[in-house]
Amino acid sequence: MDTFLDTRDFLAPPSPPLIDSRRRPHGLRGLRSHLMGKAAELLLRPVKPSVRPAPPAPLIFPPNGGSCRFGLTHYGVTISNLPDPHQFLACRAIIGNAGMRAFDTDFAAQPGDGPLRTATLVHGTAAAVDGHFTRYSIPQDVELRDDGSLLRFGNELLLAGRYPDFQLKSRRAGFAVDLRLHATGDITWLAKGPLFDHIVLVTRYRGRIEHEGTSIGVAGLCTYEYARGSSPYLLYNRFLPKAAKLPWDVLSYHVIDLDAETQLLLSHVQFDGHPTTYAHLRILGECAHRLDADVHFRVLSLQSEPAVAPDGSTMPLPRQFIWTLRDTQGNDLFVIEGTVDTPMLFGVGTGYVGGYRWEGMRGAEPISGRGYIEYVDQRR
């Protein structure tokens, strides 16, 4: 009997290895990655542990970034620990595009709009998954007040207010949210530079979530986030081909409420394979800064099937992962082992948001709870 080999077995590119923040490319590829990573640090400017930047003055969050040098703005509200069946709440609005692999959503643009006149929204919970992703033509579908005090995305979502008080209100078939948000005054800068910055407010929320006719009252700790970045599309409002986009390939961002007063933010990014990983501890009224720590992020296993985006592209998503944080003397600060146990919703750039259960240690103390994850993997 003749045996025929499928040439696709030879032509298909190998899958990238599981993400490990300690893995770095070698040889010429490693040198290029190192140089690109250093350039990215100059661009993204992650805030160092010893630095405590002042809040922006005035404390407003304009949708155009407040300057002609910005071509992307991002607003987010994150709740990491909701009652069943919701588990988490994600609200991530992106206005414009930045020419980066991880975030450009070329398919979302209406004819004639281009990257700068396109907005996307992912909004949902573990239960409210239908219709969680929406794309908008900014001239036709979006209302933006210059100072950021009112953002309206079609008939689906309103984010309004001025610091320190905001409102998130949304409605679509079978799902509605009405939350009042109050910033506590604890502010974290994830990044702060001339071309990109990202600020996260510690925020308390109270309100109601309705799903399929059942309404529940909710209250607790959340984040209100604002980021802005420059964009090559300011020069020419047409999407770059994928090969020409800036090689920000990987993002994994987590929000964990350790207790009613304490929040942990965990971030891992890769720029052309060069990893940067850091953690921010936020204790109400005490601190909201980056930890001076060795932070290690590792994906342990993937979900059985890759996720499929609205444009048909696929992405492997994590099932299990671990974060390890050690101080400068090598002592464990935190160990967080997570297992994703909710649907992952498309729409944070080209990536996904979801929720997970976790257990671990804070020093010598066992801890457990729920977390929120954003995950993008555009490695080639």
One Martini backbone bead per residue (centre of mass of N, CA, C, O) as a GRO file, in nm:
protein
  380
    1MET     BB    1   0.095   0.037   0.024
    2ASP     BB    2   0.060   0.357  -0.026
    3THR     BB    3   0.232   0.651   0.103
    4PHE     BB    4   0.125   0.981   0.192
    5LEU     BB    5   0.246   1.296   0.235
    6ASP     BB    6   0.175   1.588   0.397
    7THR     BB    7   0.311   1.895   0.322
    8ARG     BB    8   0.191   2.059   0.562
    9ASP     BB    9   0.380   1.934   0.781
   10PHE     BB   10   0.630   2.110   0.661
   11LEU     BB   11   0.502   2.410   0.617
   12ALA     BB   12   0.419   2.445   0.890
   13PRO     BB   13   0.459   2.637   1.142
   14PRO     BB   14   0.574   2.654   1.436
   15SER     BB   15   0.489   2.676   1.746
   16PRO     BB   16   0.506   2.866   1.989
   17PRO     BB   17   0.608   2.889   2.284
   18LEU     BB   18   0.552   2.911   2.588
   19ILE     BB   19   0.520   3.156   2.797
   20ASP     BB   20   0.833   3.318   2.917
   21SER     BB   21   0.990   3.580   3.078
   22ARG     BB   22   1.292   3.429   3.060
   23ARG     BB   23   1.274   3.417   2.762
   24ARG     BB   24   1.527   3.445   2.503
   25PRO     BB   25   1.670   3.523   2.239
   26HIS     BB   26   1.925   3.428   2.008
   27GLY     BB   27   2.163   3.580   1.866
   28LEU     BB   28   2.059   3.783   1.622
   29ARG     BB   29   1.772   3.775   1.728
   30GLY     BB   30   1.850   3.871   2.014
   31LEU     BB   31   1.974   4.142   1.936
   32ARG     BB   32   1.726   4.261   1.804
   33SER     BB   33   1.539   4.230   2.047
   34HIS     BB   34   1.701   4.405   2.241
   35LEU     BB   35   1.687   4.668   2.076
   36MET     BB   36   1.378   4.679   2.056
   37GLY     BB   37   1.327   4.680   2.362
   38LYS     BB   38   1.473   4.946   2.423
   39ALA     BB   39   1.298   5.116   2.236
   40ALA     BB   40   1.031   5.050   2.383
   41GLU     BB   41   1.106   5.176   2.656
   42LEU     BB   42   1.123   5.463   2.540
   43LEU     BB   43   0.826   5.463   2.446
   44LEU     BB   44   0.663   5.344   2.711
   45ARG     BB   45   0.773   5.406   2.995
   46PRO     BB   46   0.812   5.251   3.250
   47VAL     BB   47   0.766   5.277   3.580
   48LYS     BB   48   0.961   5.306   3.839
   49PRO     BB   49   0.975   5.220   4.169
   50SER     BB   50   1.106   5.515   4.261
   51VAL     BB   51   0.861   5.640   4.112
   52ARG     BB   52   0.618   5.931   4.169
   53PRO     BB   53   0.398   6.045   3.987
   54ALA     BB   54   0.200   6.283   3.916
   55PRO     BB   55  -0.083   6.388   3.851
   56PRO     BB   56  -0.268   6.510   3.631
   57ALA     BB   57  -0.281   6.854   3.487
   58PRO     BB   58  -0.557   6.816   3.462
   59LEU     BB   59  -0.808   6.573   3.570
   60ILE     BB   60  -0.818   6.450   3.258
   61PHE     BB   61  -0.966   6.239   2.968
   62PRO     BB   62  -0.899   6.272   2.657
   63PRO     BB   63  -0.982   6.132   2.342
   64ASN     BB   64  -0.719   6.289   2.196
   65GLY     BB   65  -0.492   6.316   2.440
   66GLY     BB   66  -0.439   6.646   2.427
   67SER     BB   67  -0.290   6.587   2.140
   68CYS     BB   68  -0.144   6.561   1.816
   69ARG     BB   69   0.046   6.298   1.903
   70PHE     BB   70  -0.225   6.134   1.923
   71GLY     BB   71  -0.396   5.809   1.797
   72LEU     BB   72  -0.461   5.678   2.089
   73THR     BB   73  -0.729   5.559   2.301
   74HIS     BB   74  -0.803   5.438   2.644
   75TYR     BB   75  -1.076   5.270   2.810
   76GLY     BB   76  -1.134   5.138   3.155
   77VAL     BB   77  -1.326   4.874   3.324
   78THR     BB   78  -1.250   4.670   3.621
   79ILE     BB   79  -1.376   4.350   3.737
   80SER     BB   80  -1.255   4.056   3.919
   81ASN     BB   81  -1.513   4.012   4.148
   82LEU     BB   82  -1.797   3.837   4.093
   83PRO     BB   83  -2.078   3.704   4.103
   84ASP     BB   84  -2.270   3.478   4.020
   85PRO     BB   85  -2.220   3.437   3.671
   86HIS     BB   86  -1.989   3.664   3.610
   87GLN     BB   87  -1.697   3.721   3.786
   88PHE     BB   88  -1.666   3.952   3.559
   89LEU     BB   89  -1.570   4.286   3.425
   90ALA     BB   90  -1.567   4.431   3.096
   91CYS     BB   91  -1.423   4.755   2.978
   92ARG     BB   92  -1.306   4.822   2.637
   93ALA     BB   93  -1.191   5.119   2.485
   94ILE     BB   94  -1.088   5.196   2.142
   95ILE     BB   95  -0.934   5.489   1.996
   96GLY     BB   96  -0.804   5.392   1.739
   97ASN     BB   97  -0.455   5.346   1.629
   98ALA     BB   98  -0.087   5.222   1.657
   99GLY     BB   99   0.072   5.012   1.471
  100MET     BB  100   0.016   4.728   1.624
  101ARG     BB  101  -0.017   4.395   1.643
  102ALA     BB  102  -0.188   4.372   1.916
  103PHE     BB  103  -0.414   4.622   1.826
  104ASP     BB  104  -0.483   4.607   1.540
  105THR     BB  105  -0.818   4.647   1.366
  106ASP     BB  106  -0.868   4.638   1.048
  107PHE     BB  107  -1.161   4.502   1.012
  108ALA     BB  108  -1.327   4.738   1.175
  109ALA     BB  109  -1.327   4.922   0.940
  110GLN     BB  110  -1.477   5.144   0.761
  111PRO     BB  111  -1.523   5.274   0.474
  112GLY     BB  112  -1.300   5.560   0.494
  113ASP     BB  113  -1.184   5.571   0.796
  114GLY     BB  114  -0.975   5.414   0.918
  115PRO     BB  115  -0.785   5.404   1.207
  116LEU     BB  116  -0.872   5.699   1.336
  117ARG     BB  117  -1.207   5.628   1.279
  118THR     BB  118  -1.183   5.386   1.493
  119ALA     BB  119  -1.381   5.178   1.714
  120THR     BB  120  -1.368   4.969   2.013
  121LEU     BB  121  -1.563   4.707   2.201
  122VAL     BB  122  -1.541   4.545   2.520
  123HIS     BB  123  -1.837   4.388   2.681
  124GLY     BB  124  -1.854   4.189   2.983
  125THR     BB  125  -1.908   3.857   3.100
  126ALA     BB  126  -1.932   3.526   3.172
  127ALA     BB  127  -2.245   3.554   3.080
  128ALA     BB  128  -2.208   3.818   2.886
  129VAL     BB  129  -2.132   3.725   2.551
  130ASP     BB  130  -2.332   3.844   2.379
  131GLY     BB  131  -2.220   4.111   2.203
  132HIS     BB  132  -1.924   4.202   2.321
  133PHE     BB  133  -1.850   4.306   2.026
  134THR     BB  134  -1.770   4.639   1.894
  135ARG     BB  135  -1.791   4.851   1.607
  136TYR     BB  136  -1.684   5.190   1.503
  137SER     BB  137  -1.778   5.494   1.371
  138ILE     BB  138  -1.692   5.789   1.482
  139PRO     BB  139  -1.864   5.992   1.307
  140GLN     BB  140  -2.144   5.810   1.340
  141ASP     BB  141  -2.135   5.648   1.657
  142VAL     BB  142  -1.966   5.870   1.824
  143GLU     BB  143  -1.946   6.040   2.145
  144LEU     BB  144  -1.711   6.314   2.222
  145ARG     BB  145  -1.579   6.476   2.475
  146ASP     BB  146  -1.300   6.667   2.512
  147ASP     BB  147  -1.269   6.592   2.842
  148GLY     BB  148  -1.414   6.295   2.886
  149SER     BB  149  -1.717   6.327   3.025
  150LEU     BB  150  -1.816   6.194   2.738
  151LEU     BB  151  -1.897   5.853   2.627
  152ARG     BB  152  -2.051   5.736   2.321
  153PHE     BB  153  -2.157   5.403   2.209
  154GLY     BB  154  -2.399   5.438   2.066
  155ASN     BB  155  -2.651   5.238   2.242
  156GLU     BB  156  -2.458   5.068   2.448
  157LEU     BB  157  -2.255   5.308   2.576
  158LEU     BB  158  -2.173   5.487   2.889
  159LEU     BB  159  -1.910   5.727   2.975
  160ALA     BB  160  -1.911   5.932   3.270
  161GLY     BB  161  -1.749   6.216   3.397
  162ARG     BB  162  -1.558   6.342   3.679
  163TYR     BB  163  -1.317   6.377   3.873
  164PRO     BB  164  -1.403   6.107   4.091
  165ASP     BB  165  -1.676   6.074   3.910
  166PHE     BB  166  -1.857   5.796   3.764
  167GLN     BB  167  -2.028   5.639   3.474
  168LEU     BB  168  -2.168   5.312   3.395
  169LYS     BB  169  -2.365   5.254   3.093
  170SER     BB  170  -2.557   4.970   2.971
  171ARG     BB  171  -2.715   4.821   2.661
  172ARG     BB  172  -2.845   4.500   2.571
  173ALA     BB  173  -2.940   4.207   2.488
  174GLY     BB  174  -2.977   4.075   2.814
  175PHE     BB  175  -2.799   4.346   2.903
  176ALA     BB  176  -2.707   4.541   3.204
  177VAL     BB  177  -2.547   4.851   3.322
  178ASP     BB  178  -2.518   5.027   3.658
  179LEU     BB  179  -2.251   5.242   3.753
  180ARG     BB  180  -2.076   5.376   4.027
  181LEU     BB  181  -1.779   5.578   4.045
  182HIS     BB  182  -1.495   5.605   4.286
  183ALA     BB  183  -1.216   5.770   4.341
  184THR     BB  184  -0.963   5.747   4.600
  185GLY     BB  185  -0.657   5.872   4.499
  186ASP     BB  186  -0.527   5.617   4.387
  187ILE     BB  187  -0.234   5.618   4.171
  188THR     BB  188  -0.129   5.456   3.862
  189TRP     BB  189   0.166   5.425   3.670
  190LEU     BB  190   0.264   5.226   3.410
  191ALA     BB  191   0.308   5.477   3.211
  192LYS     BB  192   0.551   5.759   3.121
  193GLY     BB  193   0.546   5.957   2.826
  194PRO     BB  194   0.554   6.130   2.523
  195LEU     BB  195   0.405   5.862   2.357
  196PHE     BB  196   0.319   5.715   2.639
  197ASP     BB  197   0.033   5.642   2.857
  198HIS     BB  198  -0.072   5.486   3.187
  199ILE     BB  199  -0.363   5.498   3.391
  200VAL     BB  200  -0.465   5.390   3.734
  201LEU     BB  201  -0.755   5.379   3.917
  202VAL     BB  202  -0.873   5.360   4.221
  203THR     BB  203  -1.201   5.202   4.254
  204ARG     BB  204  -1.533   5.241   4.339
  205TYR     BB  205  -1.837   5.040   4.332
  206ARG     BB  206  -2.196   5.083   4.240
  207GLY     BB  207  -2.482   4.860   4.157
  208ARG     BB  208  -2.608   4.708   3.848
  209ILE     BB  209  -2.683   4.377   3.709
  210GLU     BB  210  -2.825   4.257   3.402
  211HIS     BB  211  -2.954   3.914   3.322
  212GLU     BB  212  -3.203   3.765   3.187
  213GLY     BB  213  -3.396   3.930   3.415
  214THR     BB  214  -3.155   3.946   3.625
  215SER     BB  215  -3.092   4.138   3.922
  216ILE     BB  216  -2.790   4.276   4.071
  217GLY     BB  217  -2.608   4.374   4.338
  218VAL     BB  218  -2.305   4.580   4.345
  219ALA     BB  219  -1.973   4.586   4.514
  220GLY     BB  220  -1.640   4.755   4.512
  221LEU     BB  221  -1.345   4.691   4.342
  222CYS     BB  222  -1.171   4.886   4.087
  223THR     BB  223  -1.101   5.012   3.759
  224TYR     BB  224  -0.968   5.313   3.606
  225GLU     BB  225  -0.872   5.368   3.262
  226TYR     BB  226  -0.590   5.541   3.088
  227ALA     BB  227  -0.477   5.575   2.746
  228ARG     BB  228  -0.197   5.695   2.536
  229GLY     BB  229  -0.089   5.719   2.181
  230SER     BB  230   0.094   5.707   1.932
  231SER     BB  231   0.095   5.729   1.554
  232PRO     BB  232   0.149   5.661   1.216
  233TYR     BB  233  -0.148   5.760   1.124
  234LEU     BB  234  -0.095   6.069   1.137
  235LEU     BB  235   0.037   6.065   0.844
  236TYR     BB  236  -0.150   5.801   0.750
  237ASN     BB  237  -0.491   5.685   0.704
  238ARG     BB  238  -0.353   5.373   0.688
  239PHE     BB  239  -0.302   5.057   0.706
  240LEU     BB  240  -0.067   4.853   0.788
  241PRO     BB  241   0.102   4.603   0.728
  242LYS     BB  242   0.185   4.354   0.934
  243ALA     BB  243   0.501   4.361   0.877
  244ALA     BB  244   0.503   4.693   0.959
  245LYS     BB  245   0.437   4.661   1.236
  246LEU     BB  246   0.477   4.693   1.549
  247PRO     BB  247   0.637   4.437   1.768
  248TRP     BB  248   0.384   4.408   1.956
  249ASP     BB  249   0.293   4.075   2.059
  250VAL     BB  250   0.262   4.081   2.386
  251LEU     BB  251  -0.010   4.041   2.635
  252SER     BB  252  -0.037   4.043   3.006
  253TYR     BB  253  -0.317   4.138   3.210
  254HIS     BB  254  -0.376   4.187   3.568
  255VAL     BB  255  -0.649   4.165   3.814
  256ILE     BB  256  -0.628   4.173   4.181
  257ASP     BB  257  -0.815   4.105   4.472
  258LEU     BB  258  -0.702   4.049   4.791
  259ASP     BB  259  -0.897   4.270   4.908
  260ALA     BB  260  -1.090   4.547   5.000
  261GLU     BB  261  -0.782   4.722   4.993
  262THR     BB  262  -0.636   4.524   4.773
  263GLN     BB  263  -0.420   4.548   4.479
  264LEU     BB  264  -0.312   4.365   4.180
  265LEU     BB  265  -0.077   4.432   3.921
  266LEU     BB  266  -0.009   4.251   3.610
  267SER     BB  267   0.274   4.251   3.369
  268HIS     BB  268   0.318   4.138   3.018
  269VAL     BB  269   0.564   4.201   2.762
  270GLN     BB  270   0.637   4.189   2.398
  271PHE     BB  271   0.916   4.304   2.191
  272ASP     BB  272   1.033   4.107   1.973
  273GLY     BB  273   1.074   3.899   2.238
  274HIS     BB  274   1.106   4.120   2.453
  275PRO     BB  275   1.083   4.118   2.796
  276THR     BB  276   0.831   4.265   3.023
  277THR     BB  277   0.799   4.265   3.391
  278TYR     BB  278   0.534   4.363   3.628
  279ALA     BB  279   0.434   4.519   3.952
  280HIS     BB  280   0.138   4.639   4.140
  281LEU     BB  281   0.073   4.788   4.452
  282ARG     BB  282  -0.261   4.847   4.614
  283ILE     BB  283  -0.319   5.052   4.899
  284LEU     BB  284  -0.539   5.212   5.060
  285GLY     BB  285  -0.375   5.510   5.155
  286GLU     BB  286  -0.059   5.408   5.086
  287CYS     BB  287  -0.035   5.258   4.787
  288ALA     BB  288   0.059   5.274   4.403
  289HIS     BB  289   0.315   5.084   4.312
  290ARG     BB  290   0.598   4.962   4.202
  291LEU     BB  291   0.770   4.682   4.241
  292ASP     BB  292   1.078   4.574   4.382
  293ALA     BB  293   1.095   4.307   4.156
  294ASP     BB  294   1.092   3.973   4.065
  295VAL     BB  295   0.913   3.893   3.765
  296HIS     BB  296   0.727   3.590   3.689
  297PHE     BB  297   0.596   3.456   3.379
  298ARG     BB  298   0.391   3.150   3.317
  299VAL     BB  299   0.283   2.926   3.088
  300LEU     BB  300   0.151   2.592   3.130
  301SER     BB  301  -0.126   2.604   2.956
  302LEU     BB  302  -0.365   2.533   2.711
  303GLN     BB  303  -0.624   2.545   2.538
  304SER     BB  304  -0.766   2.313   2.330
  305GLU     BB  305  -0.860   2.571   2.164
  306PRO     BB  306  -0.848   2.813   1.961
  307ALA     BB  307  -0.926   3.125   1.905
  308VAL     BB  308  -1.185   3.308   1.720
  309ALA     BB  309  -1.210   3.573   1.534
  310PRO     BB  310  -1.403   3.776   1.336
  311ASP     BB  311  -1.166   3.741   1.098
  312GLY     BB  312  -1.053   3.423   1.159
  313SER     BB  313  -0.844   3.439   1.354
  314THR     BB  314  -0.598   3.286   1.563
  315MET     BB  315  -0.556   3.197   1.928
  316PRO     BB  316  -0.376   3.112   2.186
  317LEU     BB  317  -0.485   3.016   2.515
  318PRO     BB  318  -0.484   3.013   2.841
  319ARG     BB  319  -0.522   2.805   3.134
  320GLN     BB  320  -0.235   2.801   3.277
  321PHE     BB  321  -0.058   2.986   3.542
  322ILE     BB  322   0.234   3.185   3.670
  323TRP     BB  323   0.324   3.391   3.948
  324THR     BB  324   0.646   3.540   4.052
  325LEU     BB  325   0.748   3.723   4.352
  326ARG     BB  326   1.061   3.885   4.427
  327ASP     BB  327   1.282   4.017   4.608
  328THR     BB  328   1.610   4.138   4.636
  329GLN     BB  329   1.663   3.864   4.834
  330GLY     BB  330   1.459   3.619   4.723
  331ASN     BB  331   1.183   3.661   4.840
  332ASP     BB  332   0.864   3.579   4.868
  333LEU     BB  333   0.571   3.763   4.796
  334PHE     BB  334   0.436   3.610   4.539
  335VAL     BB  335   0.198   3.343   4.450
  336ILE     BB  336   0.027   3.278   4.132
  337GLU     BB  337  -0.227   3.037   4.050
  338GLY     BB  338  -0.395   2.997   3.738
  339THR     BB  339  -0.744   2.933   3.612
  340VAL     BB  340  -0.929   2.933   3.346
  341ASP     BB  341  -1.318   2.961   3.383
  342THR     BB  342  -1.395   3.135   3.129
  343PRO     BB  343  -1.482   3.308   2.893
  344MET     BB  344  -1.331   3.453   2.608
  345LEU     BB  345  -1.314   3.793   2.503
  346PHE     BB  346  -1.317   3.979   2.237
  347GLY     BB  347  -1.129   4.323   2.206
  348VAL     BB  348  -0.826   4.369   2.301
  349GLY     BB  349  -0.773   4.432   2.031
  350THR     BB  350  -0.658   4.105   1.932
  351GLY     BB  351  -0.772   4.010   2.203
  352TYR     BB  352  -0.846   3.893   2.544
  353VAL     BB  353  -1.097   3.834   2.798
  354GLY     BB  354  -1.114   3.732   3.157
  355GLY     BB  355  -1.139   3.464   3.400
  356TYR     BB  356  -1.010   3.350   3.733
  357ARG     BB  357  -0.871   3.118   3.936
  358TRP     BB  358  -0.684   3.136   4.253
  359GLU     BB  359  -0.368   3.041   4.407
  360GLY     BB  360  -0.144   3.099   4.704
  361MET     BB  361   0.107   3.343   4.810
  362ARG     BB  362   0.181   3.569   5.096
  363GLY     BB  363   0.447   3.468   5.157
  364ALA     BB  364   0.325   3.250   5.419
  365GLU     BB  365   0.032   3.308   5.304
  366PRO     BB  366  -0.255   3.183   5.218
  367ILE     BB  367  -0.425   3.233   4.900
  368SER     BB  368  -0.738   3.344   4.732
  369GLY     BB  369  -0.931   3.376   4.411
  370ARG     BB  370  -0.992   3.631   4.173
  371GLY     BB  371  -0.942   3.714   3.816
  372TYR     BB  372  -0.808   3.923   3.557
  373ILE     BB  373  -0.768   3.890   3.191
  374GLU     BB  374  -0.526   3.978   2.946
  375TYR     BB  375  -0.473   3.851   2.596
  376VAL     BB  376  -0.183   3.854   2.374
  377ASP     BB  377  -0.078   3.658   2.065
  378GLN     BB  378   0.148   3.763   1.783
  379ARG     BB  379   0.335   3.553   1.721
  380ARG     BB  380   0.561   3.410   1.447
   0.00000   0.00000   0.00000
